[in-house]
Amino acid sequence: MNKIYGLATPAPFTVALSTPTFTFQFRVLSIENSSYVVTSHCFISILIPPKLASSHPFVAEILDWEFQNLRPMFRKRNLLLLESLRRFDSTAMCSRIPSKPASFCTIVQPPSGLSWGVSSQSILAKKLEIALKSHRVDEAWDVFKDFKRLYGLPDNATMNRFVTLLSYTSDSIWLSKAADLTRLALKQNSSLLSCDALTKLSLSLARAQMAEPSCEILRTILARGHVLASDVSSLVVMHLVKTEVGTCLASNYLAQVCDVTKPDTALFNLVLGSCVRFGFSLRGQELIELMARVNVVADAQSIVIMSSIYEINGMRDELRKLKELVVGHVPPQHLRHYRHLFDNLLSLEFKFDDIVSAGRLVLELCKSKDSLSAQNLGFDSVFLPVGSYHIKSGLKIQITPTLLQRDYSSLGVYTEARFVSYEKSELGITNKTLAKLVYGYKRRDNLPELTKLLLSVGGSKLCGEVIDACVGVGWLEAAHDILDDTDSAGHRMELETYRKVLSGYYKSKMLRNAEVLLKRMTKAGLITDPPNEIMVSTETGENAELRALLAEEVKEGEQMKVPNTLYELNSSLYYFCKAKMQGDAVTTYRKFQKMKIPPTLQSFWMIIDMYSSLGMYREITVVWGDIKRNRELEVTQDLLEKLVVNFLRGGYFERVMEVISYMKEKGMYNDLTMYKNEYLKLHKNLYRNLRASDAVTEAQAQRIQHVKAFRKFVGIVV
C-alpha cells in the first residue's frame, strides 16, 4: 500500500500571525516507484481565535486538530493518510515560501528538508494517554486506530491500560473489539499484554456471555504457565457455565488446568453442576474420574451433583455406594442437603423396576433420624472407588460428606426433588413415590409387604389414603386386601374407610364382595345393624393428588416403556469396560442387538471409552456406524466430541470431518481450539507440504484432502 504524506504549508498570500485567519495549502503526496507524486492539493482557511493568534504553539495544535477533521475527505479519494500534521516553526516555514505560487510538478523529492518539531507519534501517544486517564473510550479508540495505522501497536504499558479500560465496559460491541484487539496483539507479540489485563478482560467477556473469546484468553494465560487464583478462576467459570457453549468450553478448560495444577473443589462443582443442567452427563462422568486422578476432595455439593450424574447415566451401584457414606454418618442438620441424593437413588430403583429395594430405601429414609442417634458421627472422609469395588486397580475419589461450602443453599441442583420430601426437619416421601410403590407391589401381587411398609412409614392414616386411592382407580379387591392386612396387624381403620370400599363395591355391582365386607365390619364391632347403619360414602378422600398420580401410573404402565433389562445390561457393560475385559464387554454390547434393545448414549460411551483406553481406534469407527444406524437416538454434543478426539488420535480424518459435519448440521458447538491442540500434539507435520496430486494412491489423495480440510477448519494456515 502507498504511504501518503499530507503537508500543510502557508500559501503565498498568507498574512501575519496576528491576523486571525490563516490559509494553508495542502499537498497530498504518494510514493510510486520510489518517487513522490503529487496526487491532489487544496486550500483551506482556518479561523484562529484572537487570544491564540499570537501564541505559536497553540496555533500548531489547532492546525493539527483541523487536519484530523480533513481525513474523511482524503479517505473518500481512496487515499490513506499515514503521516499527520506535525508542529512546525512558522517563521522558518514562511522564509522558504516563494513570492509567487509554487508550480506543482508530477515528481518531487521527499519532504526531508522541512523543519519538524515534536513528532506526531508523541502527540498521538499523549492524546491516547489523556483519553485513557479520562476513561473516554470512544476518543481513546479513535486515537488508537490512528496510532496503529501509523506506527503499529503502542508499548506494553499503554496496551495494558487500553485493554483494561475496555474491560470495564459492559457494552458487548466494545468487548468484542477488545477481544479482537487482544487476539491481534498476542499474535504479533505473545508477551505484549500482562496476565492481569487478560484476566480482567476474560472476566468481562464471561460476564457478557461471550464464552469463546473469554475461554480463549484463559487458555492463553494457562499456556504461559500462569495459574489463576482459585477465587478468580471460579468467578470466571461461574459466568461461563451459564450457557451450553460456555459449559463445553469450561469443562475442556478444566481438563487443561488439571494438566498443570490441581484445581479446587469449588471449580469442579461449578462445571459438574452445569453438566447436569445442560444434559452433559457423559462429560460429567469424565470429570468425576478426573477428580479422582488429580486427588480433588469431593464435598457435600460434589456428592449431590455426582448423584445426579449417576442417575442420568443409570449407575445404580455407584449411587448406592454414595448413599452408604451419607446415611448414618452425617449430623441431622446436614441430612437435608442430601435430599436429592436419596431422590436420585430412588429414581434409579424404580427405573430398574426393583420395587423391593425401593421399599427398603423408603423405610431407611423415614427411619434415618432414629438411626443417626445410634451411629458414630466421627466419620471424616474415605476413598470411594470410581467404577466398582471389584476393580482393585481402579480410580478412587476422596469423599468428605460433612464438608460443606459457605454457600450451599442449592448445592448445584437445579431441579425439584420428585420422590423425597423434607418437612419439619425430617425426610419423607412424596405422593409420586407412594403411587409408584403401590403400583409396583400391586403388579407383583405382594400387597402384604406394601401394608407393612405403609404402617412403618405413616401408620393407619397412610394406609387409609392408599385404600382411598385404590378405590379411585377401581382396585377394589386390592383396597379390601390392604384393609384386612391392616386390621390383622392390629391397626383398626376408621369406619369411613370401610364405607369407601363398600361404596366402590356397590357402584361396581360386586354385591357378594360387599356382603363379605359387611360381615367383617359387623364382626369388628363397627356396626350392629347393617341395613340401618350403613350409608354409602360419597366423599372423595383427603389425598386427591395420590389418586391422580396412581391413575397416571396405571396408564403409564399400560404403555410401552424402557425395559429394566436395558439398565441391567448397561451396569454389566460398565463394569467390564472399566475392568478392560474386552471380550466380556463386547459380548455384553452385542446382547443389545440380540435382544432387540436399542443401546443408550451411555452404552456407546462406555464401549468407546474402553476402546480409547486400549488405543483401539479402528473399533471406534465401527461403534460410530452403530450410532448412525440408531436413528431414534438423540446423540449429545459430549459423545460426538469424544468421537472427534478419538478419531483425531487414531488419524481417521474422514471420520473426523464426518462427525464435525454432523455436529454442524445439528447446531452443536465445536471446540476448535481443543481440536487444533490435539492435532498439533499428534500430527503437526502430517501432509504439511503435500498436495492431493502428490499422492500415490486414491486413498492417500482422499486422506490428504481430509487433512487439509481439517487444518483449514481449525485455522491452521501453515
Secondary structure, DSSP 4 states (H G I P E B T S, - for coil): ---EEEEEEE-TT---TTSSEEEEEEEEEEEETTEEEEEEEEEEEEE--HHHHT-HHHHHHHHHHHHHHTHHHHHHTT--B-S----B-HHHHHHT--SSPPPP-SEE--GGGS-B-S-HHHHHHHHHHHHHHTT-HHHHHHHHHHHHHHH-S--HHHHHHHHHHHHT---HHHHHHHHHHHHHHHHH-TTSS-HHHHHHHHHHHHHTT-HHHHHHHHHHHHHTT----HHHHHHHHHHHTTSHHHHHHHHHHHHHHHTTS---HHHHHHHHHHHHHTT-HHHHHHHHHHHHHTTPPB-HHHHHHHHHHHHHHT-HHHHHHHHHHHTTTS-HHHHGGGHHHHHHHHHHHHHTT-HHHHHHHHHHHHTHHHHHHTS------EEEEES-TT-TTSEEEEE-TT---S--SSTT--S--SSEEEETTEEEE-HHHHHHHHHHHHHTT-HHHHHHHHHHHHHHHHHHHHHHHHHHTT-HHHHHHHHHHHHHTT-PPPHHHHHHHHHHHHHTT-HHHHHHHHHHHHHTTS-S-HHHH--------S-HHHHHHHHHHHHHHHS----HHHHHHHHHHHHHHHTT-HHHHHHHHHHHHHTT----HHHHHHHHHHHHHTT-HHHHHHHHHHHHH-TT----HHHHHHHHHHHHHHT-HHHHHHHHHHHHHTT----HHHHHHHHHHHHTTTTSS--GGG-SSHHHHHHHHHHHHHHHHHT---
